[in-house]
Amino acid sequence: CDRAVHVLDPAMLLTADDYRTLFTAGSAPSDTLYCYLFRVKPGARHILQDFAERHNLRIVRTTDRPNAARGKMPGIGEWLAGLHEARYVITDSFHACVFCILFHKPFAAYINRSRGSARIHSLLKQFGLESRILSSGLQEISMLDTPIDWEAVDRILERRRAESSAFLDAHLCPAPDTVTAAEPDGRAATAKAPAGTGKRIPAAKAPLPEIV
């Protein structure tokens, strides 16, 4: 559709400070290589371990599967804290890339073909971060040491956030202080929007960290 407008992922409409309210500073280990990977090829563990040892880091691994030995899944705050406190992040998750950008975290994006890569490519292209993609696999992990120009990234983020918010406000909000909901009989009902709308983050579950 030639009328489609590309807006930011909703997670990026909030700031890093908004998300920091969900966890306590220091609640997650620092000096870590945070690996949020759904699937990697055999031999990846050796590459990750070698990088971690050369940088005197611990590896924290998370996936979408709970650790049966721990018996529970952590809250979203714990997962965010893990990303926030890590020294480096390597991931094949779109939203992990989103939060690395928000938290100014050196990261590398591992492309998992089975899960699709279009969103990650699109996200990183917006911010001029295509170089963070491990195009040849984990063998390029040393690129984590290449610094990111966060000032340039923040300028783009500020502009895109303003553009996206303006578009969504204009097309989704019937009035600045109202929201529309459906009555049981299908009729539309208008009510005052709750204070702080846009700052509420729904409860969610996140992968369980495993320190190795």
N, C-alpha and C positions, 0 to 999 in steps of 0.2 A: 504494500500500500504506500503510495507516494505521500500520504498525509501522516504517516506514522512519525512519532517523535521519540527519540531515544533519550530516556531519562535515567538517572542514576538508580542503582539498586536501592530499595528503601533503607537498607542497613546503613548506607552512606549519607542519608539525610540527617542522621544524628552525628554528634561529634565524639571524639575519643573521650572527652570528659564525661559525656553522658554514660558511656559504657563503663568507665572507671567506677561509677557509683555502684556497680553490681558486684565488685569484689574489693577486698581489702589488700592494699599494697603489701607485698611480701608474702601473700598467701600461697604463692607458687614458687618453686625453685628457680633461681636465676642461674646464669652461666650454663645454659642448656642449648642443645641443638634440638629444637622442637619439631618432631616429624609427624605431621598429620597426613597420613597416606592411606588411601583405601586399598591400593594394590600396587605392588612394585615387582620388578622382575627378580629372579633368583640372583643372588650375588649382591643385592643392594645393601644388605646389612653390613657386609665387609666394607663397602665404600663409605657408608655413613659412619661406621666405627672408626675408620682411618681418619676421616676429617675431624671427628670429635676428639680423638686422641691428640692430633696435631694442634688443636686449639684449646686443649685442656677443658673439654666440655663433657657434661653428661648428656646422654641421649634420652629424651622423653618421647615416647611413641604413643600415638593415639590413633584409633580407627573408629569405625562405626559400630564395632562390636564390644559389648561390655566384658570386662575381665571377670570371669566367673569366680576367681579366687577372692576378689574384693566384694563381690556380691551386690554391687550397686552402681548406678550411673551417677556421675557428678552433675551438679547444676551448671547452667550456662555460665555463671560467674566464674566457676573454677576453670572452665575451658578457656574463657577469655583471659583470665589471669595468667594461664600457662603461656598463651601467645604473647601477652604483654611483657612478661618477665623474661622471656627467652632472649638469648643473644642472637640466634639465627633461627629461621623457620624454613622448612622445606615441606611443600604440600602439593597435593593434586586437587585441592578443594577450592572452588570459586570463592566461597565466603571466608575461608581462611586467608586468601589473598586480599579480600576486602579489608579485613581487620588488620592485616599487616600494613596496609596503606594507611589506615586510620591511626595505628599505633607507631608509625615510623619504624617498622621492624625490618631489618635486612632479611630478604626472603628469596626463595627460588621456587618457581612453579614447574612441577613435574607433570607433563601431559599424559593423562590416562585415557587412551583412545577408546576404551570400552565404555567410559562414562561421558565422553564428549568433551571437546576442548573449545568450542566456539565462544562460550561465555568468558572463559579465562582470557582468550586472545582478545576479545572485544574490550574487556575491562582494562587490560594492561596497555592496549593501544591508546585508549583514551588519555592515559597518564604518561605516555611516552616510556613505558616500562617493558616493552617487548623483549628487551635484552635479559629480563629476569626469567625467561622461559628456558628450561633445560631442553633445547631442541634435539640434542643427541643423547639424552638420558642423564643418569646420575653421574656419569663420568665428568660432567661439567660442573660438579658441585663447588669447585673452587671459586666460581663466580660469586658466591656468597660474600667474598671479601671485597668485591667491587662496591664502592659507596654509591648510595642513591642521593640524588639532589632533591632533598625533601622540600626545600623552599619552592622549587619549580612545581613539584607535585601538589603542594598545598595551594598554590595559586590556581592551578587547574581545578582542584577539588572545590575551592571556594566559589569559583565561577560556575561550575557544573551544578553544585548544590543550589545556588541561587536560581539558576535557570530551571532546574528540575522542580524545585519547590514552587516557583511561580506558575509553571505549567500545570502541576497537579492541583494547586489551589484554584486556578482559574477553571479547570475542567471537572474537578471532582467535588468541590465544595459549593453548595447552593448559596451559602452566605458565610461571611467570615466567622460567625459564632454559632452556626447551626449545622446539624447533621440530619440526614434523612434515613429513616428506617422503615421497614415494612410491617404493617399491622397483620395479625393473623388472617384477616379477610382479604389481604392483598393491597389494601389502601396504604398510601404513603403517609407517614407521620413524621413531623419535624420536631426536633427537640434540641435543647441547648447542648452544645458539645461540652464534654467534661473538661475541667481545667487541666491543663498540662497535656492535652491531646498531642500526640506526636512524640512525647517523651516516655510513654508507657511501652515497655518491652515485654511481650508475652513470655510466660514461664516456658522453659524448654529444657530438653535433656541434651547432653553433649557426650562425646566419647570419653572414656575413662583413661586417664594418663597412666602410663607404665614407665617407670624410670629403670633404665638398664645401665 
